[in-house]
Structure formats: C-alpha cells, structure tokens
Amino acid sequence: MPKLQLTFACGSYDRTQPLMDGRIGIEGVELQCFPMEPEECFARAFRSQDFDITELSGSSHLLTTARGDAHYVGIPAFVSRVFRHSAFYIRTDRGITRPEDLRGKRIGLPEYQMTACVWARGLLSDEYGVKAEEVHWRNGGQEQPGRTERTAITLPPHIDLQSIPAGKTLSGMLEAGELDALITARAPSCFVRGAPNIGRLFPDFRTAEEAYYRKTGLFPIMHLIGIRRSLVEQHPWLAASVQKAFDEARALALQQLRHVGTLAVMLPWMVDDLKRAEAVMGPDLWRYGFGANRPELDAMVRWAHEQGLTDRRMEAAEMFAVATRDASRI
C-alpha cells in the first residue's frame, strides 16, 4: 500500500524537530514539512485549512469543537506549554501590587480567546477571586494595528470586551497610560525598551510559577496537534500513528537535553536547570496523552465556559480522536 502524502505545519521545536528532519517518521505517511510560527499556523488552519497535520491553538480548537465546526480533530501531543504568570504586564503607577488589584481595571490582550489569556484569566479567578466579568477587556494588535479574533466569538453581555481604536496598538496604549495592564504571550515592546512605569505583575515569576505547580499540579497547555478530520475518518489508523510519532520525538528531545557531552541548546547550565525543573515537576515534566493531562484539559473547558467563550461545558474528550484518548500498554 503506498504511503499517504501529507503536509505538516508546526513550530520548529526540539520536540518536533525529529519529525521535520526525518529522524522520526509516521507509520504509513510521507511527510512534507512547513516550519512556521504558530500564529501563521493558526491563521491558515482556521481560515483555510491549508495543512493535513498542523499545530493548533488549544483554546481555538476547544471553541470550534464546542460549536461543532472544527475541521481538525486533536491528538494529545501538546507541543507548546508555558506557565503564564510571566504574561502579566502592568502600569506601576496605578496602585497595582497584587493580582486582586486588577479588579475593575482596563486590561489589553491580543485576542480574548487566545489560550494564554484563557489560562491567565483562569489563574486570576481560581487563585485570586478576580472574575472575567470584573475586568474591562480591550483586544487588538500588540505591536501592529488591526489584529482581530481568529475565530468568531460571541460573549454574554456581562463580559466587557471592546476592540481598541483603529491605528492603535496594545503596547502603545499601555505605554501611554490608556491601559492599566496587558496580558500577552510575547513581551510588549514598551517593556523590552524599559519604558517608564511599565513592569511585571509577578517580577519573580519563576518562583510564583513553581509554587503554582506545587499547589495545583497544572502545567498550562497552549498548543496541540490537529489532523484534518476528513483524513481521520477516511484512515482510522492515522491518529494513533501520528500520536506515536510525536511521543517518540518528544522522548528523543528529552534525551538530548540530558546529554552533558554536547549541549542541545545554548544555555551553559541547561542540564542543571532541567534537574531543577524535574525537582518540582517530576521526570515526566512535559506530558503527552489525554489521561495524563486531564486536569489541565478539564480546567480549560471549565474556564472557557466561565469566561463566556462557550455556551456549554463540553467534555474534554470531544477535542481528541477516539484512538488517542487511551494510551496502549505492553
């Protein structure tokens, strides 16, 4: 039987690079790879479904699945995970010294549905009692004007979300004092430049994030891998084969991080830093699989509903191909 000729778009991460350079293959598949930034992957996946296998925004996949119009079915290979205490940037002249002080403030974000923002709002609500309806949200381009939500959202009336004026940017408005805070995955240029009165809500964010993990056991999921739904329906074996390949690529990447002879990345104390992370999170710190990540996925589903993004509290399992929900064991 000839191999399937499939396209694959994803960020070139250490845990995906073995698939892109051919060290790891997908059974029954010949892959044509397109390394690209995740924002481009998302735009092309949700706008025109350009690729057969693609990196997906976790929250946007959740939303489209809940609505019943998802063109991709997920596999629980979570290629991007980031703690989000570092995502809060504030005006330091507004009396904001703790998360509770964000209640009633104007907070910018690139997209309300952005996965990083779903987790940040979940952190505010669960840990500090600040609900989504208690904040004035403003969305738009962080560094370039004109950004909009990648998939259509309809929020309930008690959620105040407004787009920023045309021609303005979130970073510029934070620097000008037109916003009190900004939640974003990328450091805003005003912070990078050291503009006056711009700082982090959690200056020592690593300590805060380690404490959060010790308390909750949650390692935030940002992105997952999706396969074109029609392909999974036509080839029932495909989803499990893709999951298997991503598992193997992740294991190879972790093995490289532990290698002390030649370092896999340009960080002199990478091996020691890995030990510090494992001391907090255990040896399987970057978990794939549905069952192993059920607490994170259930939290995302709950928050999406609480934050007005979904009109029903769906089951997390709906996001994934049936064949990938239970890991095979020998």
C-alpha positions in Angstrom: 0.0 0.0 0.0 1.5 3.4 -0.9 2.2 5.8 1.8 -0.1 8.8 2.4 1.4 12.1 1.1 0.6 14.6 3.9 1.6 18.1 4.8 2.6 19.2 8.3 2.9 22.7 9.6 4.3 23.5 13.1 6.9 25.5 15.0 10.4 24.0 14.8 10.7 23.0 18.5 13.1 20.5 20.0 10.2 18.1 20.4 9.0 18.5 16.8 12.4 18.8 15.0 12.9 15.0 14.8 9.8 14.7 12.7 10.8 17.6 10.5 14.3 16.3 9.8 13.2 12.7 9.3 14.8 11.1 12.3 11.3 10.1 13.4 8.7 9.0 10.9 5.0 8.5 11.0 3.9 5.0 10.1 2.3 4.8 6.7 3.0 8.5 5.9 5.4 10.5 3.8 5.5 14.0 5.3 6.1 17.3 3.7 7.0 19.8 6.4 6.4 23.5 6.7 8.2 25.0 9.7 6.5 28.3 10.7 5.5 30.5 13.5 2.4 29.3 15.4 0.4 32.4 14.6 0.7 31.6 10.9 -0.2 28.0 11.5 -3.3 29.1 13.4 -4.4 31.6 10.8 -4.1 29.2 8.0 -5.7 26.3 9.9 -8.8 28.2 11.0 -9.1 30.3 7.9 -8.5 27.9 5.0 -7.3 24.5 6.4 -4.1 24.6 4.4 -2.4 21.6 6.0 -3.2 18.0 6.8 -1.4 17.9 10.2 -0.9 21.2 12.0 -0.2 22.9 15.2 -3.4 24.3 16.7 -4.3 26.9 19.4 -5.7 24.9 22.3 -8.4 27.4 23.0 -9.5 27.9 19.4 -9.7 24.2 18.9 -11.7 23.9 22.1 -14.1 26.6 20.8 -14.6 25.2 17.4 -15.1 21.7 18.8 -17.8 23.0 21.2 -19.6 24.8 18.3 -19.4 21.7 16.1 -17.5 23.3 13.3 -13.9 22.1 13.9 -12.2 21.0 10.7 -9.4 19.3 12.7 -9.5 16.6 15.3 -6.9 16.8 18.0 -4.3 14.4 19.2 -2.9 14.9 22.8 0.6 15.9 21.7 0.9 19.3 23.5 3.8 20.9 21.6 3.6 24.2 23.5 3.2 24.6 27.3 4.0 27.7 29.2 3.3 28.9 32.7 1.6 32.3 32.4 2.4 34.3 35.5 5.0 35.9 33.2 2.3 37.1 30.8 1.0 39.9 33.1 2.4 43.4 32.4 1.2 46.4 34.4 1.4 50.1 34.8 3.4 50.6 38.0 1.7 54.0 38.7 -1.8 52.6 39.1 -1.5 51.0 42.6 -1.4 47.5 41.2 0.8 45.4 43.5 -1.1 42.1 43.6 -3.5 40.3 41.3 -6.6 41.3 43.2 -5.8 45.0 42.2 -6.7 44.2 38.6 -10.4 44.1 39.5 -12.1 46.9 37.6 -9.1 47.8 35.5 -8.7 48.1 31.7 -6.6 45.2 30.6 -5.4 44.7 27.0 -5.0 41.3 25.3 -4.3 40.4 21.6 -7.3 38.1 21.5 -9.8 37.3 24.2 -9.9 33.7 23.0 -6.1 33.4 23.0 -5.0 30.3 25.0 -2.5 32.2 27.1 -5.3 34.6 28.1 -7.7 31.8 28.9 -5.1 30.4 31.4 -4.3 33.9 32.7 -8.0 34.6 33.4 -8.3 31.2 35.0 -5.4 31.9 37.2 -7.0 35.2 38.3 -10.3 33.6 39.0 -9.2 30.4 40.7 -6.3 31.7 42.7 -7.2 35.4 43.4 -11.0 35.6 43.0 -11.0 38.1 40.1 -13.7 37.0 37.7 -13.7 37.8 33.9 -16.8 40.0 34.3 -15.0 42.2 36.8 -12.4 43.4 34.3 -12.7 45.7 31.2 -11.1 43.8 28.4 -9.6 45.5 25.3 -8.4 43.5 22.3 -6.3 44.4 19.3 -2.8 44.2 17.8 0.0 44.2 20.3 2.7 45.8 18.0 0.7 46.3 14.8 -2.8 47.7 14.5 -5.7 45.7 13.2 -5.5 42.3 14.8 -8.9 40.6 15.4 -10.1 37.3 16.9 -9.0 34.4 14.7 -12.4 32.7 15.1 -15.7 34.4 15.7 -16.7 34.7 19.3 -20.0 35.9 20.9 -19.7 36.8 24.6 -22.5 37.2 27.1 -23.5 40.8 28.0 -21.8 40.7 31.4 -18.3 40.3 29.7 -17.0 43.7 28.7 -14.8 43.2 25.6 -14.1 46.1 23.2 -11.6 46.5 20.4 -9.0 49.2 20.7 -9.3 52.2 18.3 -8.1 51.6 14.7 -4.5 52.7 14.3 -3.5 52.0 17.9 -1.6 49.1 19.5 -1.8 47.5 22.9 1.8 48.2 23.6 1.4 51.9 22.7 -1.7 52.2 24.8 0.0 50.6 27.8 2.9 53.0 27.5 0.6 56.0 27.1 -1.4 55.0 30.2 -4.6 54.2 28.2 -4.5 50.7 29.6 -3.8 49.6 33.1 -2.3 46.2 32.3 -1.7 43.9 29.4 -1.8 40.1 29.2 0.2 38.7 26.3 2.4 35.7 25.4 5.1 38.0 23.9 6.8 40.7 25.9 5.5 44.1 24.7 8.0 46.4 23.1 7.4 49.1 25.7 8.5 46.7 28.4 11.5 45.5 26.4 12.6 49.1 25.9 12.3 49.8 29.6 9.6 52.5 29.2 8.8 54.3 32.4 6.1 52.9 34.7 5.9 49.5 32.9 6.6 46.3 34.9 5.6 42.8 35.6 2.8 41.9 38.0 4.9 38.9 39.1 8.5 40.2 39.0 9.9 36.8 40.2 7.6 34.9 38.0 9.5 31.6 38.1 9.1 31.3 41.9 5.4 32.1 41.5 5.0 29.5 38.8 6.8 26.8 40.7 4.6 27.5 43.7 1.5 27.3 41.4 2.6 23.9 40.1 3.3 22.6 43.6 -0.2 23.7 44.7 -2.3 22.7 41.6 -0.2 20.2 39.6 -1.2 22.1 36.5 1.3 22.8 33.6 -0.6 25.1 31.2 -1.3 23.7 27.8 -1.1 26.2 24.9 -0.9 24.3 21.6 -1.7 20.8 20.4 -1.5 18.9 17.1 -4.6 18.6 14.9 -5.3 16.2 11.9 -7.7 17.1 9.2 -11.0 15.5 10.3 -11.8 14.0 6.9 -8.4 12.2 6.9 -9.1 10.6 10.3 -12.5 9.5 9.1 -11.0 8.0 5.9 -8.0 6.4 7.6 -8.9 5.3 11.2 -5.3 4.2 11.9 -3.8 7.6 11.2 -4.4 9.4 14.5 -2.7 6.7 16.6 0.3 6.6 14.3 0.7 10.4 14.5 0.5 10.3 18.3 3.1 7.5 18.4 5.5 9.6 16.3 5.1 12.7 18.4 5.7 10.6 21.6 8.9 9.3 20.1 10.1 12.8 19.0 9.4 14.1 22.5 11.4 11.3 24.1 14.3 11.9 21.8 14.3 15.7 22.6 14.3 15.0 26.4 17.2 12.5 25.9 19.1 15.3 24.1 18.5 17.7 27.0 20.0 15.3 29.4 23.2 14.8 27.4 26.1 16.5 29.1 28.8 15.8 26.4 27.5 18.4 24.0 24.6 20.7 25.0 21.5 20.6 22.8 20.8 24.4 23.4 23.0 27.4 24.0 22.5 27.5 27.8 25.6 26.7 29.8 23.7 25.2 32.8 20.9 23.5 30.8 21.4 20.1 32.5 21.3 21.7 36.0 18.2 23.7 35.0 16.5 20.5 33.9 17.2 19.0 37.3 15.6 22.0 39.0 12.5 21.6 36.8 12.3 17.9 37.5 12.7 18.5 41.2 9.4 20.5 41.0 7.5 18.6 38.3 9.0 15.1 38.3 10.8 13.3 35.4 7.9 13.3 33.0 7.6 17.1 33.2 6.4 17.6 29.6 3.5 15.1 29.5 1.6 14.0 26.4 -1.6 11.9 26.4 -5.2 12.6 27.3 -5.4 10.9 30.7 -2.1 12.4 32.0 -3.4 15.9 31.1 -7.0 15.5 32.1 -6.8 18.1 35.0 -5.4 20.8 32.6 -7.9 20.0 29.9 -10.9 20.0 32.3 -9.7 23.3 33.7 -9.6 24.8 30.2 -13.1 23.5 29.4 -14.4 25.0 32.6 -12.7 28.3 32.2 -13.9 28.6 28.5 -17.5 28.3 29.8 -17.0 30.6 32.8 -15.3 33.3 30.6 -18.2 33.3 28.1 -16.4 31.6 25.2 -18.6 28.5 25.1 -22.3 28.2 25.7 -21.9 24.7 27.0 -19.5 22.9 29.3 -18.3 20.3 26.9 -16.4 17.1 27.7 -12.6 17.5 27.1 -12.5 14.1 25.3 -14.5 15.7 22.5 -11.4 17.5 21.3 -9.4 14.4 20.5 -9.5 11.4 18.1 -11.0 8.4 19.8 -7.9 6.3 19.1 -5.7 8.7 21.1 -7.7 9.0 24.3 -6.3 5.8 25.9 -2.6 5.0 25.7 -1.7 1.5 24.7 0.3 -0.6 27.1 2.6 -3.6 26.8 
